[in-house]
């Protein structure tokens, strides 16, 4: 759809912004646990998994401790299917991050994706599947043989919009592609159709529980011998729960009378996770027990992270010893660099820490946040600061990095930070309120935006801010100037003020302020003045990707209105290329690039292509009020104009009606926009009149009209139809008159609008 980077001579070079690195655990998340000799072989389940490639979707659903992850790793090691593994966590509620990881996992499995850019920046949090998700489907279709996508710990993905995208993937899986979901609870996906058609393979707790044979193997490896009655009691008490059997084996190991210990539970007690984990913890030396409880508050950890959190050394040795003796410590990579505890074990250990040493919890979280901050892992650092009760520190870190994440398409992650932090309390640092204002503007929450800006008015001189903004006043001006919720006059005045404050060309906010100013001038119809700041923004090497695309798209609309069609086309294509290079084609704020490209295509006669492009852009904007009103206003205006040109009168009329309802709130500063709207209405009226006249074209006139589309001269047309030149000229003049055209080109355009040719 969009033009590719084809190296055309004369095109302005627009520097690419450095890609933001926002995922700290990519390698660890894309590997299944390495095999261990202590794993119990589960051939009956491996046999069932052998049918994975006979089903589009496989679901392994059971509570924690049923060995789902271990089983899948065993199957992958035994059968060696081509597989793309992703271990999910709460951050994967952000659809961008989820599909980035799936794309990266597929590429590691040899399934090449054509995304046009790095696979760690992808689709936005929208129900419309984005460029990377589409690229995933395309890559799966091109796969020569079976490939399995494994999503482990899917229970972390709870966002309904992300679920809808997973359902899109399922609906578009080609025969050679298979999705395997492992989860502690039903995944919230609509799988009924697959289940009814026997296209869903399911493994649940009744199948995943240990058989007596498997439990006996595990106990034997710990040299635990039970009499038949005690063994039956153990199986009854644990109900075959693998984690319970394993914890029991650790608890019973080395006991002189293990059967007596089991029989002590005859009076209605059960082998609970809490009890057994405490038993296991209690059998470790005190320094190892302290290590386990302190490290349990980390989702994933390395030796250096453990050392930093604990304020000591020696973590590497403890980890190696635990890895050899404890199945509840899982290595996450082949090098033994990253580890995690089993979720169940970690939860009980955290409870132990909170009960026995409550005063240490905040300190440990603070140290973890410090390590993650220094390592550049912002998301994890913010989570630990919040857990430590350091809301101001978390807010400052979020304010410092919000633009990096938004520019990577991860608005959902930034919103998650805001939700976790809660509303800014009275007396909160101005930076936190500025962050709240940016987020409110991004999601279209005008009431919160207004309240945040009101709270900032007494702090205008405060600054610079953690994100690099010069001052609170500058941030306020950029928000009002870029998003334009207050209407054209406020937008223009604010953008002008922002441009006078943000003068450092090495700051990303310089390009943002210039883009806001250029857009405000465009809305006002001041086209020559608009070109200067927009050019400044697109040439700035510190411009965020989405801002660079926005400046290019706006400049494309400016050039189109000035009649510079070649420049308009190039700017529109470059706007799309910037989005593609950064995996941002499906975020709502990308819609203006679709608007500009659609307008540019229509201007050179490719009206059908233009309508397809504009339709896709409208999808991005249709269900959201985010990112201000102007993207939708511009899109409706352009889309209506192209629809009118194409003779789609019903569509054009509908779009104009919606445009009027959206612009009715703005009484002042709308002269240029009204002129543009009236131009579309004139096109629509002429289309209607032309359509009536077009019905009167004779058969011979229609025949000549068909040939007028090509490059034949009137004399050549006459020869083609065996007519005299004067006869063809007479018919041509009649065609022009009936279509309301003055030239051959106008006649062809009018005929195309009416669907006559």
N, C-alpha and C positions, 0 to 999 in steps of 0.2 A: 504494500500500500504506500508506505512512505518511501521516498527515494533513498537509495543506499549511498554510503560514502564512496563516491565513484571517482574522486580526484579531479573533478572538472576544473580546468584552468580558470582563474579569475575569481573563484569562490573565496570569500573572506575566511581566513583561518579563525576558528573559534576554539580556544584551548579547552581541553578537558579538565574538569576538576578532579583532584585526587580522590580515589575511592575511599570511602570511610570503612574502616574495619570495625565491625560491631558484634562479631560472634566469637567469643573466647574459646569455645570447646568444640570446634568443628571436627577436628580429627577424632576426638574421643566419642563424639555423637554418631559418627559414621562407621563405627566398627562394632561388630557383635563381640561378646566376651570370648576370649581365647579358650580353647578346650582345657579341661583339667582332669587328671586321672581320677580324682575323687568323685566325679559326676556318676550318678547311678544310670546305667543304660536303660532306656525306656523304649525298647524296640516296638512294642505295640503302638505307641504313639507316633514313633518315627514312620511306621508303616502307614498310618492314617495321613500323616503329612506328605507322604509320597503322592497323594492325590491333589496337592496344592495346584499343580499346573493343569489340572483338569477343571478348575473352578476359577471364575474371575476374582472372587473374594474369599479369603479365609479369615475366620474370626476366632481368636483364642481369648476367651473372656472368663476370668476367675479372680477372686480376691487375691490380695498380696500373699505370697508364700506358697503358691501352687507351682512354682518352677517354670512359668511361661517363658521367660527370657532364656533360661538355661536350655529348655527343650528346643527352642527355635535355633539357638546356637549349635546344639548337638545335631539337629537336622541339617543345618547349613554345612557343618564340617563333614557330615557323613555323605550327603548327597551331592554337594558342590553345585547347587543350581546357581545360575547367574543372578545375583541378588544385590539390591541397593538397600542398605540398612540405615535407619535413622532412629536413634534413641531420643524420644521427645521429653520435653520438660515444659514448665508453665510458660516460658517465653515463646513457645510455638503456638500459643493462642494468636500471636501476630502472624497472619497468613503470609506476609512477606518472608518472615524467617522460616516458616514451615516449608514453603515451596523452594526457597533457596537451598535448604538442606536436602530436600528430595532431589533437586537438580544436581547438586554436588555429588550426592550418593550415586545417582545414575551415571554420572560421568566417570566416577571411580570404578563402576561396574562395566565400563566400556560402552555405555549408551550415550552417544554424543548428542548434545543439545545445541540447536542453533538459536541462541538467545540474543545474539548481537552484542553481548556484554558479559561482565562477570556474573557468575551464578550466585553470588552472595547478596544480590540486590534485586528484588523481584516484585511480585504483584502487590497491589495495595489491599487494604482491608475492605473489600467491597464484594458484593455478591456476584459481580461480573468477573468471570475468570480472566486472569491477566496474561500478559505475554509469556511469562515463564511457565505457567500452568499449561497454556496452549502449546508451548515448545516441548513440554514434557510429553503431552499426548502425541505430538508429531514424532518425537524421537522414539516413543514406544511403538508407534505404527511402523517405523522404519527398522525396528529391531529384527534381525534375521531368525532369532530363536527365542525360546521362553526366557522371560526375565521377571523377577519377583521384587516388588517394593515392600519392605518390611517397616511398618510403623510401630515401634515398641513403646509401651507406656502411653497409649493413646488417651487414657483417662485425663491427661493434662490438657487436652484440647477440648475446650468447652464452649468456645465462641460459635454462635449459630452461623455467622457468615463464613467462618472457616469450615464448618461442617458442610455448608452448601457447596463449597469448592471441592471438598473431598468427594461429595456425591457427584459433582460434575466429572471428576476424574474417573470414578467408578462407571458412570454412564458411557464414557468414551474410551474405556479400556479396549484395545484391540485383542484378538484371540490369543496372541502370544504374551500378553502382559497380565500380571496377577498382583493383587494387593493382599497383603497379610497384615492384619491388625491385631495387636496384642494389647489387652486392656484389663484393668481391674474391675471395670463396670461396663454395662452396655454403652456403646459409643455414641448414642444419640443420632445415629444415621438411619435413614429410611432404607432398611434392608429387606423389607417384607417381600418385595417382588422377587429378589434373588432367592430368598428362602422358599417361596412358593414354587419357583421353577427349578429347585435343586441346584442352583448355581452358587449357593453359599455353603462352604465347608465350615463346620463349627466344632470347636473343642471347648467344653465348659468344665466346671469344677468336678462334676461327677466322673468325667474321663481323666482329668488331670491329677486327681488324687492318687496317692501311692496304692498299689496293690500290695497284699501281704508279701509277695515275693520281692517287690522293689523295696519295701520297708525293711525286710530281712537283710537284703544286700547292704543297705545303708548302715544298719546296726552292726553287721559283721565287719564293716570297714573300720568301725570304732571299737572293735573287739568287745561289743556288748552282747552278752548271752542272756536270753530270757527264757523262762519255762513257757510252755504253750499258753497256759492260762494268763500269765502276765503279758505275753505278746498280744493275745487277743484283747486284753484290757487296754493296752497301749493303742491298738488300732481303733478300738471303740472310742477312747478318749480323744484321740486326734482326728477321728473320722477320715484317716488317710491323708490328712493335710501335710504335705511334704515338709513345710517349714516346721510344723510341730514335731514331726518325727525326727527331723534333723536336730532341732533344739533338744529334744529328749535324749538323742544319742550323745550329744555333747555333755548334757547334764549327768547322764548315767556312766559315761566313760570313766573307767578306773575305779568304779564303786565295787566294793567287795560283795554286795548283795543287791544288784540292780533290780531283781524281781521284787524284792521287798519294797523298794522305793516306788515302783509302779503300783503295787497293790495298795500303797498308802493313799492312793487316789480313789479307792473303791467307794468311799462315802460321798460320792457326788461331785468331788472336785474334778477339774479338767486340766489338761496340760495347756495352759494359756500362754500366749506369747509373752505377756508381761512376766509371768512367773519364770518361765524357762529362760528368757533372755537375762533376767536378773541372776539366775543360776549360772548361766554361761559367763556373764560379766564377773560374778563373784569368784570364779575359778581362775581368773587371770591375776597375775601380780598387780599390785596397786598402781604401778606406773603405766602398765598397759591398760588397765581399766580407766585410769584418768585420761589416757590418750583417746580411747574409744569414745568416752562421753564428751570430751572437748571437741573432737573432730566431727561428732555426729551432727552438729549444726551446719555442716557444709554439704551441699548436694554432691559436689565432686571435689576432689582434692589431689594435690601433689605433695611430695615430701616437703618442698620448700614452703608451700602454703601452710602446711601443718606446723612446721617449725615457727613460722611467723605468728600464727594464731596462738600457739602455746607459749611463745616466748622462750623456746628452748631448742635444743638440737637433738638429733638421733631419731627423727621421725622415719627416715628412710629404712633404718634397721627394723623398727617396729612394724612397718608396713610389709617388709619382706617376710618377717616371721608370721604375721597374721595371714598373709596370702597363702602360705604353705599349710596353715592349720585351721583356717576358718573360711568356710564357704560363703559367709555373709560379707566378706570383703571381695569385691569384684574388680579386677583390673579392666580398664576401659580401652587399653591400646596394647599393642604387641610389645612395646618397650617398657611397660610397667611404669609409665610416667603419671598417668591419671588413674584414680580409683574412685569407687563409691561403695558405701555400705548398702546392703539390701534395705529397701524402704522400711520394712517391718522392724528390722534390727535397729536401724537408725532412729526410728520413732521412739522405741523404748529407751534407747540410750539417751536421747534428748530429754525424755521425761526424767530419767535418773539425774541428769545434769541439772535440770530446773528444780528438782526437789532437794537435791543434796547441796548444790552450790548456786543458788539463785542469783547471788550478787556478782557472779563471774560471767553470767550470760551476756550482758551488754558489752563487757570488755572484750570478750572473745569475738562477738559480732563486729565490734569496732576495728579490731585488728584485721579481721577478714576483709572488711571494707577498705582498709588502708592497702592491703596487699593487692586486691583487685583493682583499686584505683591506680596504683603505681604500674600495674601490668596492663593498663588500658582497657580493662573489662568493666565498662561503666554500668551495664545492667545489673551485674552481680553485686557491684559495690553499692549501688543504690538500695538494693534489696537488703543487704546486711546493715546499712545505716538505718533504714527504717526499723529493722528488727532490733537494733541497738537502742532505739528510742531517740535517735539523733535526726529528727525531722528537718531541722534547719540545715544540717550538713547534707542530707539527701536532696533537699530542695536546691541547694547551691550547686551540687553536682549535676542535677537534672537541668538546671538553667544553663550550665556551662556547655552541655552536650546536646540539648534538644534539637538544635538545627542539624547537627550531624546525623541524628537518627531520622528526623523528618525527611532529610534529603536522600536518605537511603530507602525511603518508602515505608519506614517503620513508625508511622504515626500511632498505630495501636500500642506499641511499646511505650511511647511517651505518654499516651493517655493512661496506660496502666500505672505509670509512676504517679501521675496526678491523682488517680483514684486511690492509690495506696497512701499517698500523703494526706488526702482529704483537703477540704477547703482551707485557704490560707487564714490563720487566726488573726484577730486584731493584733496589731503590732508586729506582724510578720515582716521579715526583711523585704525591702522593695523588690529585690530580684525575684523572690518567690511570687509576688503579685504580678510582676511582669510576665513570668512564665505562665501564670494562670490566664493572663490576658491573651498571650499568643495562642495557647491551646483553645481558649474559647473562640477566638477568631477562626482557627483552623477547623473546628467542628461546627461552627455556625451557632454557637450559644450566645446570642446577642445580649441577653440579660446579664449573664456572668461577665461578658466583655465590658458592658457599660459599668457594672459595679467595680470591676478591677481598674478600669481607667479612672473612675472617680476617686478610688482609693489612692491612686498614684499622683494625683494632681499636686499634692503638697510635697512631693518628693522629686520634682522635675530635675533638680540639679544633682541628684544622687548618681554616682557612676565613677568610673566605668563599671559595667556589669560583668558577671562571670563569663557570659557567652561572647564578650568582646564588644558589645554595644557601647557606644560612647557614654550614654546617660539614659536615665529613665525617660527624659523628654524625647530623646531620639527614638527609643523603643516605641513610645506612644505614637509618635509621628509616623513611624514606619507601619505600625499596625493599622492606623486609620488611613494612611495613604495607600497601602498595598491592598487591603481587603475592601475598603470603600463602603462599609456598612452605613456610614453617615451621609452618603450621597455625593454627587460630583464635586460640589464646591468644597466641602470638608475634605474630601479625598485629595483634591488638587492642592489646597493650602497645606495639608499635612505632608504630602509628598514633597512639596517645595521645601518645607522646613526640614524634613529628613535629609534631603540632599545637601542642605547647607551644614548639617551637623555631621553626617557620615562622609567624611572626605578622605579617609585613609583607603587608598586603592588596594592595600594588602588585607583588608577586612572583607569578609563575605557580605557584610551589611552595606558596603559601598554599592555593590551591584544590586542588592535588594532595593536600596533607596532610589537608585537610578531607574530601575525597572518600574517602580511605583510611579515615579515622575513621568516617565515616557507614556505609561498607560493612562495616567490622568490627563495628559495633553491629548492623547488620542480620543478619549471620551469627549473632551471639549471640542474636538475637531481641529485642533491646532497641530496639523500634521507635520509641518516642517520643524517645529520645536520638539515634537515627539521623537523624531529620528535621532537626535543627538544623544540624549540619555540612554535610549534603547541600544544604540551602537556601543556606548560606553559599557553597558552591562554585558552584552554578549561577547565583547572582546576581553573582559576581565578574567584573569586566570584564577581568581579566588571565588568566582561566582558559584553558588550551589547549583547543582545540575538542574533542579526544577525551576530555579530562577532564570537560568540561562535559556532554558526552553521557553519559558514564559516571555522573556524579552524578545526572542526570535519570532515567536508566534505573533506577538503584538506588532512588531516591526513589519511582519509579512502583511498584516491587515492594513497598516499604514501605507505600504508601497502599493498594495492593490488599489487603494482608494486614490492614490496619486497617479494611477495608470502605469506603474512600473511593474509589469506582469512578470518579467523574468526574475527581477530581484525578489518579488513576492513569493514566487515558486521556490527559489533557492532558500529563502529564510524559513519557509514552512517545512521544507524537506529537512533542513538542518535541525529544526526544532524537534522533529520526530526522531532523527538520528541520535540526538542527545538523550531522549527518553529511552530509546532502544539500548544505547550503550550503557545505561545505568538501570535497566530493568524497571523503568517507571511508566511504561506505556499505559498501565491500567489503573493508576491512581487518579482520583477525581480531578486534581489540579492539572492533569495532563490534557484535559479536554480542549483547552484553547489551541493546542497544537493540531488537534483534529479539525477544529474550526478553521484555522488558517489554511491547512492543507486542502480541506474541502473547497474553500473559497478560491484558492489558487488553481485547483483542478478545473473548477467550473469556468474560470476566467479564460482558459485556453480551450474550451469546448468539450471537456471531458465531464459532462454533467452527470452521467450515470455513475461514474467512479466517485464523483463528489458526493452524491447522495448516500452511497454506501459508507464513505468515510465519515460523513456528518452523522449518520445513524449510529455509528459506533461511538462517536464522541458524545452524542446525546445520552446513550446508555450510561456513560460514566457520571454524568451530571444529574440524571433524572431523579434518582432516589436520595439525593443528599443536598442539604443547604450549606454544606461545608465550604470553606475557602472563599467566602464572600459571594455577593450576588452577581458580580460582573461577568464571570466566566459564562454563566448560564444566559445572561442577557445578550452577550456577544454571539453566543452560539445560536440562540433562537433567531436573532436578526439575520445572521448569515444563512442559516439553514432555511429559513422562510424565503429568502431571496433566491437561493438556488432551486428550491422547490417550485417557486413561481416561474423561474426560467425554464424548468423542465416540464412545465404544464401540469404539475401536481397541485392543482388549485386547492383541493380539500386539505392537503397537508400544509400548504403555505398558509391558508386561512387559520388553521388550528394553531400553528406556531406563532402567527402574529397575535392571535388572541391571548396566548400565554405570555407573550412578550409584553403586551399592554398591561396585563395584570401585575407583572413583576416591576414594571417601570412606573406604575401609577404613584408609588410612594415618593417619587422624587420630582418635586415641582420646579426646582431651580437647577440651572446648569445643564439642561437636557436639550438645548437647541440642536446641537449636532446630531444627537441620537434621534431626535424627532425627524430631522431631515433624512437621515438614513432609513428610518422606518417608512417614511412617505415614499422614498424611492422604490422600496420593495412593493408598496401598495400600487404604485403606478405600473410596475412590471406585472403585478397580478391582474390589474384592470386591463392592460393591453393584451395579456394572455387570453383573458376571457373574450374580449372583442375579436382578437385574431382567431380564436377557436370557432366563433360563430361564422366568421368570413371563410375560414378554411373549409367549412363544410360545402362551400359553393364551388370549390375547385373542380374543374371538369376532369374527365379521365385523361385527356391529352396533357392538361396542365399538371396533373399528378405525375405523369410520365416524365415530363420535363423537369419537374421539381426533384425527382429522384436523381436525375443526371446532374443537376446543379450542385449536388453535394460533392462531386468529384472535381478533378482539375481540368476537365474538358472545356474548350472554348465553346461559344455559342455556335460557331461554324461547325465544329466537330460534333456537337450535339445534333445539329441539323442533318449532317451526313449520317449519323447513327440512326436517326429516325426517318431518314429519307424525306425530309422536309426542306423547304427553302429557309435561308437565314432570316428573311423578314418574318416568316411565319413563327419561327422560334422566338424572335425578339418580341413579337406581339404577345405570344403566350407568356413569355417571361415577365413582361410588364404587367400582365394581368395577375400573375402569381404574386408579384411584389405588392400590387395594390391590395389584393385580397388578404395578404398576410400583414399588411401595415408596415412593409419594409421599404427601404430606399436603395439598398444594395443587395447584391447576391448573397453576401455573407449574412446580412440581417435576415434575409428570407429563409436561409437554411436554418439559422438559429431559431427563428420563430416557428418554423415547421417542426423542428425537434421538440420545442417546448410543448407543442400541441399533439405530439405523437403521430404526426403525419408521415414522417420518414424515420 
